Amino acid sequence: MALVRPFPIVQIVGFQNSGKTTLIERILKKAAQQGLHAGCLKHHGHGGEPEVFTEGKDTDRYQAAGADITAVEGAGVLQLTARRKWDLPQLIELYRFLDMDCLLIEGFKKAPYPKVVIVRDKDDLAKLQAVNIIAIMYREKEQMASHQGLPVFHADDPAGVDYVLSQLKGESV
């Protein structure tokens, strides 16, 4: 029987224009510097099929930042490009098959994987209704609040990137 190797997954969730892509770029750059083979998967949450890969789009930015594999899924289209109804467990298995060390997921808010939530204020956090939150990042320093049992970072704090990387490497923090 073959051993199933660990496959750490961290989701980055937040509202549109909250800084998810910028945070993921920072994580990917540092992961690549450390020799970590990170995959990145984005949920196209704006409805319909994602646009064709073009320069400047999030998936292009992820690749430029150091992701070994990037993809976007929306309306049943996974841009690697394959058409069928994809669910998140199938997509994760695809990345595992492609021999990634770990996976960063942008979006899929309702999925049960560990999440880092990016918010402007506590109201955003309540509106997201995310489950399995492991850390909170605030966009605005003056809105930062403590949350019992959860690490809290400012979105520009390098310690937040290090925290996510430790999770992707399977290290205890």
C-alpha positions as a Python dict, from the first residue, in 0.01 Angstrom:
ca = {
    (1, 'M'): (0, 0, 0),
    (2, 'A'): (144, 337, -103),
    (3, 'L'): (180, 606, 157),
    (4, 'V'): (-27, 915, 97),
    (5, 'R'): (197, 1215, 151),
    (6, 'P'): (64, 1520, 331),
    (7, 'F'): (-76, 1786, 101),
    (8, 'P'): (-114, 2112, 293),
    (9, 'I'): (-386, 2346, 167),
    (10, 'V'): (-457, 2703, 271),
    (11, 'Q'): (-743, 2912, 137),
    (12, 'I'): (-723, 3289, 107),
    (13, 'V'): (-1070, 3442, 118),
    (14, 'G'): (-1216, 3790, 130),
    (15, 'F'): (-1434, 4024, -66),
    (16, 'Q'): (-1344, 4155, -412),
    (17, 'N'): (-1049, 4397, -405),
    (18, 'S'): (-955, 4299, -50),
    (19, 'G'): (-594, 4216, -142),
    (20, 'K'): (-617, 3838, -188),
    (21, 'T'): (-410, 3829, -507),
    (22, 'T'): (-141, 4058, -365),
    (23, 'L'): (-111, 3841, -54),
    (24, 'I'): (-90, 3525, -263),
    (25, 'E'): (183, 3680, -480),
    (26, 'R'): (387, 3755, -166),
    (27, 'I'): (342, 3400, -37),
    (28, 'L'): (434, 3246, -374),
    (29, 'K'): (750, 3457, -412),
    (30, 'K'): (876, 3354, -71),
    (31, 'A'): (774, 2989, -126),
    (32, 'A'): (968, 2979, -453),
    (33, 'Q'): (1274, 3130, -281),
    (34, 'Q'): (1254, 2847, -27),
    (35, 'G'): (1226, 2577, -295),
    (36, 'L'): (863, 2497, -216),
    (37, 'H'): (659, 2380, -518),
    (38, 'A'): (332, 2561, -463),
    (39, 'G'): (25, 2530, -679),
    (40, 'C'): (-238, 2799, -690),
    (41, 'L'): (-607, 2764, -771),
    (42, 'K'): (-848, 3053, -810),
    (43, 'H'): (-1225, 3037, -801),
    (44, 'H'): (-1376, 3265, -1063),
    (45, 'G'): (-1642, 3409, -838),
    (46, 'H'): (-1784, 3666, -1079),
    (47, 'G'): (-2013, 3426, -1262),
    (48, 'G'): (-1965, 3259, -1597),
    (49, 'E'): (-1652, 3117, -1751),
    (50, 'P'): (-1317, 3275, -1674),
    (51, 'E'): (-1156, 3487, -1941),
    (52, 'V'): (-876, 3338, -2148),
    (53, 'F'): (-537, 3360, -1979),
    (54, 'T'): (-405, 3707, -2046),
    (55, 'E'): (-121, 3916, -1913),
    (56, 'G'): (-204, 4090, -1590),
    (57, 'K'): (-479, 3851, -1481),
    (58, 'D'): (-447, 3691, -1136),
    (59, 'T'): (-333, 3355, -1272),
    (60, 'D'): (-62, 3529, -1478),
    (61, 'R'): (44, 3721, -1167),
    (62, 'Y'): (62, 3396, -966),
    (63, 'Q'): (287, 3236, -1226),
    (64, 'A'): (512, 3544, -1238),
    (65, 'A'): (533, 3529, -857),
    (66, 'G'): (663, 3171, -865),
    (67, 'A'): (368, 2929, -872),
    (68, 'D'): (457, 2611, -1056),
    (69, 'I'): (98, 2559, -1168),
    (70, 'T'): (-194, 2799, -1175),
    (71, 'A'): (-553, 2752, -1276),
    (72, 'V'): (-885, 2926, -1251),
    (73, 'E'): (-1224, 2754, -1231),
    (74, 'G'): (-1560, 2907, -1309),
    (75, 'A'): (-1891, 2780, -1449),
    (76, 'G'): (-1744, 2433, -1492),
    (77, 'V'): (-1440, 2550, -1690),
    (78, 'L'): (-1096, 2480, -1546),
    (79, 'Q'): (-836, 2676, -1732),
    (80, 'L'): (-576, 2430, -1800),
    (81, 'T'): (-850, 2402, -2024),
    (82, 'A'): (-1076, 2106, -1965),
    (83, 'R'): (-1455, 2117, -1974),
    (84, 'R'): (-1662, 1926, -1725),
    (85, 'K'): (-1831, 1999, -1396),
    (86, 'W'): (-1540, 2035, -1153),
    (87, 'D'): (-1571, 2019, -778),
    (88, 'L'): (-1303, 2130, -536),
    (89, 'P'): (-1195, 1779, -425),
    (90, 'Q'): (-1132, 1684, -791),
    (91, 'L'): (-928, 1999, -847),
    (92, 'I'): (-721, 1932, -535),
    (93, 'E'): (-648, 1579, -653),
    (94, 'L'): (-534, 1722, -987),
    (95, 'Y'): (-279, 1942, -809),
    (96, 'R'): (-170, 1649, -593),
    (97, 'F'): (-125, 1441, -911),
    (98, 'L'): (85, 1721, -1062),
    (99, 'D'): (326, 1671, -770),
    (100, 'M'): (288, 2002, -590),
    (101, 'D'): (413, 2032, -231),
    (102, 'C'): (112, 2239, -129),
    (103, 'L'): (-184, 2433, -262),
    (104, 'L'): (-301, 2791, -215),
    (105, 'I'): (-668, 2839, -300),
    (106, 'E'): (-822, 3179, -364),
    (107, 'G'): (-1193, 3173, -299),
    (108, 'F'): (-1428, 2874, -253),
    (109, 'K'): (-1535, 3045, 73),
    (110, 'K'): (-1760, 2760, 187),
    (111, 'A'): (-1500, 2482, 144),
    (112, 'P'): (-1377, 2325, 470),
    (113, 'Y'): (-1002, 2388, 431),
    (114, 'P'): (-795, 2612, 660),
    (115, 'K'): (-859, 2976, 571),
    (116, 'V'): (-683, 3305, 606),
    (117, 'V'): (-946, 3578, 583),
    (118, 'I'): (-866, 3929, 457),
    (119, 'V'): (-1107, 4195, 581),
    (120, 'R'): (-1137, 4570, 620),
    (121, 'D'): (-1317, 4545, 955),
    (122, 'K'): (-1506, 4308, 1186),
    (123, 'D'): (-1826, 4361, 984),
    (124, 'D'): (-1657, 4211, 675),
    (125, 'L'): (-1559, 3909, 882),
    (126, 'A'): (-1921, 3849, 990),
    (127, 'K'): (-2051, 3894, 633),
    (128, 'L'): (-1806, 3639, 489),
    (129, 'Q'): (-1943, 3359, 707),
    (130, 'A'): (-1623, 3162, 648),
    (131, 'V'): (-1553, 2838, 834),
    (132, 'N'): (-1222, 2691, 952),
    (133, 'I'): (-1046, 3027, 988),
    (134, 'I'): (-682, 2995, 1099),
    (135, 'A'): (-582, 3364, 1077),
    (136, 'I'): (-727, 3706, 1006),
    (137, 'M'): (-558, 3982, 810),
    (138, 'Y'): (-687, 4335, 827),
    (139, 'R'): (-641, 4580, 539),
    (140, 'E'): (-670, 4881, 769),
    (141, 'K'): (-456, 4900, 1084),
    (142, 'E'): (-707, 5116, 1270),
    (143, 'Q'): (-974, 4845, 1227),
    (144, 'M'): (-760, 4562, 1365),
    (145, 'A'): (-913, 4375, 1656),
    (146, 'S'): (-807, 4071, 1852),
    (147, 'H'): (-987, 3743, 1799),
    (148, 'Q'): (-961, 3483, 2071),
    (149, 'G'): (-736, 3198, 1966),
    (150, 'L'): (-659, 3335, 1618),
    (151, 'P'): (-348, 3513, 1496),
    (152, 'V'): (-423, 3860, 1359),
    (153, 'F'): (-198, 4042, 1111),
    (154, 'H'): (-201, 4359, 910),
    (155, 'A'): (-218, 4266, 542),
    (156, 'D'): (126, 4421, 477),
    (157, 'D'): (296, 4248, 772),
    (158, 'P'): (560, 3998, 650),
    (159, 'A'): (481, 3787, 959),
    (160, 'G'): (145, 3705, 798),
    (161, 'V'): (321, 3567, 490),
    (162, 'D'): (554, 3365, 714),
    (163, 'Y'): (254, 3228, 903),
    (164, 'V'): (85, 3108, 584),
    (165, 'L'): (412, 2955, 460),
    (166, 'S'): (452, 2764, 786),
    (167, 'Q'): (106, 2618, 731),
    (168, 'L'): (189, 2524, 371),
    (169, 'K'): (509, 2355, 485),
    (170, 'G'): (320, 2158, 751),
    (171, 'E'): (511, 2322, 1034),
    (172, 'S'): (346, 2386, 1368),
    (173, 'V'): (339, 2751, 1464),
}
